[in-house]
Amino acid sequence: MSDQRKAQGTIEVKTYTPVPYDERPDAPSVVEINVAEEFSGDITATGAVRFLQALRQDGSASFCGIERVDGAVAGRTGSFLLQDVGTVEGNAVKGTWFVVPGSGNGELAGLRGEGTFEAQLGQNAHWTLTYWFE
């Protein structure tokens, strides 16, 4: 992990489409959520993510997802995948993510990294990513 850099910024959700996947009256439901996002800050990009969410009766949830990010990191362009995991508690969304090894292309080939994101429901997310190139 040589020459690590820290990036930060915001994410604006452009579309959010939940689709019931497995609903049960007496257990958490599984919902598939398709999201289109726009990154700003140290990463300028668009993102397309598909989440699977375990939605509990009280509205809290756990989720995981894979997101393709197309854009620029530190002036280098290309795309890469982020693997996300997180929770929803009340109005707070929090999670962690990492760059899927080997997923970078173009000038982002060899990109690695990990970070966090958090938001209030309906608000832009704040994110961080500590990254490096292999």
Secondary structure, DSSP 8 states (H G I E B T S, - for coil): --S-EEEEEEEEEEEEEEEEEE--TTS-EEEEEEEEEEEEESEEEEEEEEEEEEE-TTS-EEEEEEEEEEEEETTEEEEEEEEEEEEEETTEEEEEEEE-TT--EETTTTEEEEEEEEEETTS-EEEEEEEEE-
